Amino acid sequence: MRLRRTAVALLLAATATLTTPPASASSGDAHDRTGGSRFPTGTATAPDGRTALTDARGRRLQLRGFNLDKYAEATGADLTGIAAQGFTLVRLPVSWARLEPSRGRLDPAELARLHHLLDAADRAGLLVLIDFHQDVYGPKFVGGTNGVPAWATRDEGLPFTPNPDDWFAGYFQPAVQTAFRHLYDDPDLRAWQADFYTRLARELRGHRSLLGYDLFNEPFGPVPGDPSDPAVLAAASAALEQGRLAGMYRRLIAAVRQVDTRAWLFVEPTVLVGQGVPTALPGFADPRPGAPRLGYAPHFYDTAVENGADWDQSDGFVERYAAAVTAYPAAHRLPVLVGEWGPPNSRTPGNRRLVARQVAAMDGPQGFAEGWTMWYWCRGTGGYCALDPAGRPAPGDEPAFGPYPVAVAGTGVSTAVSTTGGTVRWSADGTGHTSELLLPPTAFPHGARVDVTPAGARVEVEQPGAGRAGTVRIRLPHARPGTPVTVTVTGFTGFTA
């Protein structure tokens, strides 16, 4: 079908009224170098409990972007390309095994690669979320160099038989379950893991592009009983989140904070949230001086789609997920950044609809996310690649490449939909700060026309062009708080899905 979106509403349909925090709560530390990087220095919580990221001027931020690959193949050109399409964030997987192949020494070549990518991100105006990545624990079980190093793997000699048709099933094998139990429980492994986080954070601190850390990718642990029984699996997940995993997160938060008080730290639930199971994680304290910089980073995957099915929009997946993912961040006033989402094949009819539904669920009228990173940025003819071989949005993934408000000064943000263009309405905050709307080149191949009321608004339009995003900046220097502002953008082509 033909999806017509508003010029700015494809990724933002409507949000609840936000309360702009006082300057003392949102201005951050004096040493924060926010510049043009839109680094979030604080938060603002709406009456419905949704917590937004805000910059030093109190503007509500929307972060959008992609995961880079987990095989250490990303280059500075990838970062330039992401920024040119109008995105502001990348999630960069790193591997403990690759960074510390032998106990006690960080690999110089791997560190140099990370510094190079962070420098390139800074030049491109991107923020970087470092993702401590693992799949099926580590290379002892899945090969390669991804995850926990072999020297920190204790499986008690139990057998492991890989299943090429279902890699996730490896989590349930006794050897992997035992390795996770030792990582959570053994004092020396705990200390070594925390020491690794401290040393890496010491190495990377100071990069202007460093948003922070996703502390542990898709955590897992022992499952006593039959994992094919949903009740058994849910009970094991809750026990892990309330006990061993919570303890790990406390240790890792403390480890990073020894050397870095600026970075944001994100905790992940287990993958059961994708099946509509709310997390049982407790709240966490942030030992940094000032307001906490903690967030929640769930993943947004449909199990059936991951197993090769075309999405069935009647299965209730999006609704179950949205219901499961909102209570925890609302209770603890945490911004939500969806660390991974996207189908393995966006080209099928159902999965095309899924991409559009996921974008709307994260950013629509009752949207639950302040940011997201799609899995992942690469060129290809299938799989998770978000680009086709020519570098255009992959068929079905186009809604992820739509325009959005990246920084909004105001309250009561809402959006109206038009079939020919877009209208975005919000209320000015009266401080004279500038709101910014990003216009990706794929959404506006022929440029954009922007009209703003009231007449006193100052408008600066940088038109999108071949290979670069445009920006609309609106400022009301003398407006009273609550002054209604209407922005109309035409020229959006819509997407075929």
C-alpha positions in Angstrom: 0.0 0.0 0.0 1.0 3.6 -0.3 2.0 5.1 3.0 1.6 8.8 3.1 3.3 10.4 6.1 3.6 14.0 7.3 6.9 15.6 6.6 7.8 15.4 10.2 5.3 13.0 11.6 6.6 9.7 10.1 8.6 9.2 13.2 6.7 11.3 15.6 2.9 11.3 15.6 2.2 12.8 19.0 3.6 12.9 22.4 2.3 13.8 25.9 2.9 17.2 27.3 6.4 17.6 28.7 7.4 19.6 31.7 10.6 21.5 30.9 13.0 21.0 33.8 14.6 24.0 35.6 18.0 24.9 34.3 19.7 23.6 37.4 18.3 20.1 36.7 19.0 19.9 33.0 22.1 21.9 32.4 24.5 19.1 33.2 28.0 19.4 34.4 30.1 22.4 33.5 32.6 20.2 31.7 30.0 18.8 29.3 30.9 19.8 25.7 27.5 19.7 24.1 28.3 21.9 21.1 26.4 20.7 18.0 26.4 17.1 19.2 23.0 17.4 21.0 24.4 15.5 23.9 21.7 14.9 26.5 22.5 16.4 29.8 19.2 15.7 31.6 15.7 14.5 31.5 12.1 15.7 31.7 9.2 13.5 32.8 5.7 13.9 31.5 2.6 13.4 33.7 2.1 10.0 32.1 5.5 8.9 33.2 7.3 9.1 29.9 10.8 10.5 30.4 12.5 12.5 27.7 16.1 13.2 27.1 16.9 16.9 27.2 19.9 19.0 26.2 21.5 21.8 28.1 18.9 24.2 26.8 16.0 22.0 28.0 15.0 20.9 24.5 13.4 17.5 24.1 15.7 15.2 22.1 14.9 12.4 19.7 17.8 10.2 18.8 17.7 8.0 15.7 20.2 5.7 14.1 21.6 2.3 13.4 23.7 -0.4 14.9 27.1 -0.9 13.3 28.2 -4.4 12.6 29.5 -6.7 15.3 32.4 -8.1 13.2 34.7 -5.1 13.5 34.2 -4.1 9.9 32.6 -0.6 10.3 34.5 2.4 8.8 34.4 6.1 9.1 32.6 6.1 5.7 29.7 4.3 7.4 29.4 7.0 10.0 29.5 9.7 7.3 26.7 7.9 5.4 24.5 7.6 8.5 24.8 11.3 9.3 24.1 12.2 5.7 20.8 10.5 5.9 19.8 12.6 8.8 20.5 10.3 11.7 22.2 11.3 15.0 23.1 8.0 16.8 25.0 4.8 16.3 25.2 1.8 18.5 28.6 0.3 18.3 29.0 -3.4 19.4 32.3 -4.2 21.1 33.6 -7.6 22.3 35.3 -8.3 25.5 37.0 -11.3 23.8 38.3 -9.1 21.0 39.4 -6.2 23.3 41.0 -8.4 26.0 42.1 -11.6 24.3 44.4 -12.4 27.2 43.8 -11.4 30.8 45.0 -8.0 31.9 45.9 -6.3 28.6 43.7 -4.4 26.2 44.5 -5.0 22.6 46.1 -1.8 21.1 44.9 -2.4 17.6 41.3 -2.8 18.7 41.5 0.3 20.9 42.9 2.3 18.0 39.9 1.2 15.9 37.4 2.3 18.5 39.1 5.7 18.9 39.1 6.1 15.1 35.4 5.4 14.9 34.6 7.8 17.8 36.6 10.5 16.2 34.8 9.9 12.9 31.5 10.1 14.7 32.5 13.4 16.3 33.3 14.8 12.9 30.0 13.6 11.5 28.0 15.0 14.4 26.9 11.6 15.7 26.6 10.2 19.2 27.9 6.7 19.9 26.4 4.2 22.3 29.0 1.5 23.1 27.3 -1.9 23.2 29.0 -4.6 25.3 27.9 -7.4 22.9 27.6 -11.1 23.4 25.8 -13.9 21.6 25.5 -17.4 23.2 28.0 -16.2 25.8 31.2 -16.1 23.8 33.6 -17.6 21.2 34.1 -20.9 23.0 30.5 -21.8 21.9 29.9 -19.8 18.7 33.4 -19.2 17.3 34.9 -15.9 16.2 35.7 -13.2 18.8 32.3 -12.0 19.9 31.4 -12.1 23.5 33.1 -13.2 26.7 36.7 -14.4 26.2 37.6 -18.1 26.5 39.7 -17.4 29.5 36.6 -16.2 31.3 34.5 -19.2 30.3 33.9 -21.9 32.8 31.6 -24.6 31.5 32.8 -27.5 33.7 33.6 -29.6 30.7 29.9 -29.9 29.8 29.2 -30.6 26.1 28.0 -28.1 23.6 26.5 -29.0 20.2 25.8 -26.1 17.9 22.5 -26.0 16.1 23.0 -24.3 12.7 19.2 -23.9 12.3 18.6 -22.3 15.6 21.6 -20.4 17.1 19.5 -19.1 20.0 18.9 -22.6 21.2 22.5 -22.7 22.3 21.6 -20.5 25.3 19.7 -23.5 26.8 22.6 -26.0 26.6 24.1 -26.9 29.9 27.6 -25.7 29.0 26.3 -22.2 28.2 24.0 -22.1 31.2 26.9 -23.1 33.4 29.2 -20.4 31.9 26.7 -17.7 32.7 26.2 -19.0 36.2 30.0 -18.7 36.9 30.2 -15.3 35.3 27.4 -14.0 37.7 28.6 -15.9 40.8 32.4 -16.3 40.8 34.2 -13.5 42.7 37.3 -13.5 40.4 35.2 -13.4 37.2 33.1 -10.6 38.7 36.2 -8.6 39.4 37.8 -9.3 36.0 34.6 -8.2 34.2 34.3 -5.0 36.3 38.0 -4.2 35.8 37.6 -4.6 32.0 34.7 -2.1 32.0 36.7 0.4 34.1 39.8 0.2 31.9 37.8 0.5 28.7 35.8 3.5 30.0 39.0 5.1 31.1 40.3 4.7 27.5 37.2 6.1 25.8 36.2 8.9 28.1 36.6 12.4 26.8 35.3 11.7 23.3 32.7 14.3 22.5 30.7 11.7 20.5 30.5 9.1 23.4 26.9 9.0 24.6 27.5 6.1 26.9 27.3 2.4 27.4 24.7 -0.4 26.9 26.0 -2.5 29.7 25.3 -6.1 28.5 23.6 -7.2 25.3 20.7 -9.6 25.6 21.5 -10.9 29.1 20.7 -14.6 29.8 21.3 -17.1 32.6 20.4 -20.4 34.1 17.0 -21.9 33.4 16.1 -24.6 35.9 13.5 -26.8 34.3 12.1 -27.1 30.8 12.8 -23.9 28.8 10.1 -24.8 26.3 7.6 -24.2 29.1 6.7 -20.5 28.9 6.0 -20.4 32.7 9.4 -21.9 33.5 11.2 -19.5 31.2 9.3 -16.5 32.6 10.1 -17.5 36.2 13.8 -18.0 35.3 13.9 -14.6 33.6 12.4 -12.9 36.6 14.7 -14.6 39.1 17.7 -13.6 36.9 16.6 -10.0 36.6 15.9 -9.6 40.3 19.0 -11.4 41.5 22.1 -12.2 39.5 21.6 -9.7 36.6 20.7 -6.9 39.0 23.9 -7.6 40.9 25.9 -7.5 37.7 24.4 -4.2 36.6 25.2 -2.6 40.0 28.8 -3.8 39.7 29.2 -2.5 36.1 27.6 0.9 36.9 30.1 1.3 39.7 32.9 0.2 37.5 32.3 2.7 34.8 31.5 5.5 37.3 35.0 5.1 38.8 36.4 6.9 35.7 33.5 8.5 33.9 30.7 10.5 35.4 29.5 12.0 32.1 28.4 8.9 30.1 24.8 7.6 30.1 24.4 4.0 31.2 21.7 1.8 29.8 20.4 -1.5 31.3 18.7 -4.2 29.2 16.0 -6.7 30.2 16.1 -10.3 29.0 14.8 -11.0 25.5 11.4 -12.2 27.0 10.2 -8.6 26.7 9.8 -9.3 23.0 7.2 -11.9 24.0 5.2 -9.4 26.0 6.8 -10.3 29.4 7.5 -7.2 31.5 10.9 -7.0 33.1 11.4 -7.7 36.7 14.5 -5.6 37.0 14.7 -3.4 40.1 15.6 0.3 40.0 19.3 1.3 40.1 21.2 4.1 41.8 23.7 6.2 39.9 26.7 7.2 42.0 27.6 10.2 39.8 27.2 13.7 41.3 24.1 15.4 40.2 21.1 13.9 38.4 21.3 10.3 37.3 22.2 9.4 33.8 20.6 6.0 33.5 18.3 4.6 30.8 16.5 1.5 29.6 17.4 -0.2 26.4 15.1 -3.1 25.4 15.1 -4.9 22.1 12.0 -5.0 19.8 11.9 -8.3 18.0 9.1 -10.6 17.1 10.1 -14.2 17.7 8.1 -15.6 14.8 9.6 -13.1 12.4 13.1 -13.8 13.7 12.4 -17.5 12.9 11.6 -16.7 9.3 7.9 -16.0 9.3 6.2 -13.1 7.5 4.6 -10.8 10.1 0.9 -11.5 10.9 -0.5 -8.1 11.9 -3.3 -9.9 13.8 -1.0 -11.6 16.2 -0.9 -8.6 18.7 2.9 -8.5 18.9 3.3 -4.8 18.8 0.5 -4.2 21.3 1.8 -6.8 23.7 5.3 -5.4 23.4 4.3 -1.8 24.0 2.3 -2.8 27.0 5.2 -4.8 28.5 7.9 -2.2 27.9 6.4 0.9 29.4 5.8 0.3 33.1 9.4 -0.2 34.2 10.8 3.1 32.7 7.8 5.0 33.9 8.3 3.7 37.5 11.9 4.6 37.5 11.8 7.7 35.3 14.2 6.3 32.7 14.4 7.4 29.0 13.9 4.5 26.6 16.3 3.8 23.8 15.4 0.7 21.8 18.8 -0.8 21.1 17.8 -3.2 18.4 14.8 -3.7 16.2 13.9 -4.6 12.6 13.0 -7.8 10.7 15.6 -10.1 9.1 13.8 -9.6 5.8 11.9 -6.4 5.3 10.9 -7.2 1.7 7.9 -9.4 2.5 4.4 -7.9 2.7 3.9 -8.5 6.4 7.4 -7.4 7.4 7.0 -4.2 5.4 3.9 -3.5 7.5 5.8 -4.5 10.7 8.5 -1.9 10.1 5.9 0.9 9.7 4.1 -0.3 12.8 7.2 -0.5 14.9 8.2 3.1 13.9 4.7 4.3 14.8 4.7 2.4 18.1 8.1 3.9 19.1 7.3 7.5 18.0 3.5 7.8 17.5 0.8 9.4 19.7 1.5 6.9 22.5 5.1 6.2 21.5 7.3 4.7 24.2 10.8 5.5 22.9 13.1 8.6 23.0 15.4 7.0 20.6 16.3 3.9 18.6 19.0 2.2 16.7 17.9 -0.2 13.9 19.7 -3.5 13.3 21.7 -2.7 11.2 23.7 -0.5 8.8 25.0 -2.5 5.8 24.3 -2.9 2.1 22.8 -6.1 0.8 20.0 -7.9 -1.0 18.5 -9.4 2.1 19.0 -10.2 5.8 19.0 -7.3 8.2 20.8 -4.9 5.9 19.0 -1.5 6.0 20.4 -0.5 2.6 20.1 -2.0 -0.8 23.3 -2.6 -2.9 23.1 0.9 -4.3 22.9 2.5 -0.8 19.2 3.4 -0.8 16.8 2.3 1.9 16.1 -1.4 1.6 12.6 -2.2 0.3 10.3 -2.1 3.3 12.8 -0.2 5.6 11.9 3.2 4.1 9.8 4.3 7.2 12.9 4.3 9.3 14.4 6.9 6.9 11.6 9.5 7.4 11.9 13.1 8.8 11.6 13.8 12.5 12.0 16.6 15.1 15.4 16.0 16.6 15.3 18.8 19.2 12.1 20.6 20.3 11.9 23.6 22.5 8.4 23.5 23.8 5.6 21.7 25.5 2.4 20.0 24.3 4.0 18.5 21.1 1.4 17.1 18.7 1.2 16.3 15.0 -1.6 16.5 12.4 -1.5 14.3 9.3 -2.0 15.5 5.7 -2.0 13.5 2.5 -0.1 16.1 0.6 2.4 17.4 3.1 2.9 17.7 6.8 1.8 19.8 9.7 3.5 19.8 13.1 2.2 21.8 16.0 3.8 22.5 19.3 3.9 25.2 21.9 6.9 27.5 22.3 8.6 27.4 25.7 9.2 31.2 25.6 13.0 31.0 26.0 13.9 31.8 22.5 15.6 28.4 21.9 15.6 26.9 18.5 13.7 23.7 17.5 15.2 21.6 14.8 13.5 19.2 12.3 15.6 16.9 10.1 14.7 16.2 6.5 16.4 13.1 5.1 17.3 13.3 1.4 15.5 10.1 0.5 12.2 11.6 1.9 12.6 14.9 0.1 14.3 14.2 -3.3 13.1 17.5 -4.7 13.5 19.7 -1.7 11.0 21.1 0.8 8.8 24.1 1.3 8.4 25.3 4.9 5.8 27.6 6.2 5.6 28.7 9.9 3.2 30.7 11.9 3.1 33.1 13.9 4.7 35.6 11.6 7.4 36.5 14.2 9.0 33.2 14.0 12.6 33.1 12.7 13.0 30.2 10.2 16.1 28.9 8.7 15.8 26.1 6.1 18.8 24.0 4.9 17.4 22.1 2.0 18.0 18.4 1.7 20.2 17.5 -1.3 21.8 14.6 -3.0 23.6 12.7 -0.3 22.8 15.0 2.7 20.0 15.7 5.0 18.4 19.1 5.4 17.4 20.9 8.6 14.6 23.3 9.5 15.4 25.5 12.5 12.5 27.5 14.1 12.9 30.1 16.8 10.4 32.5 18.5 12.7 35.0 20.2 10.0 37.0 21.9 7.1 34.5 22.3 5.1 34.1 25.4 5.2 30.7 27.0 2.5 28.5 25.4 2.4 30.5 22.1 1.1 28.0 19.5 3.4 27.4 16.6 2.4 25.7 13.3 5.0 24.3 10.9 3.9 23.1 7.5 6.4 21.1 5.4 5.5 20.1 1.9 7.5 18.1 -0.6 7.6 14.8 1.2 7.2 12.0 -1.4 5.8 9.3 0.9 7.0 5.7 0.9 5.7 2.6 -0.9 5.3 -0.3 1.5 
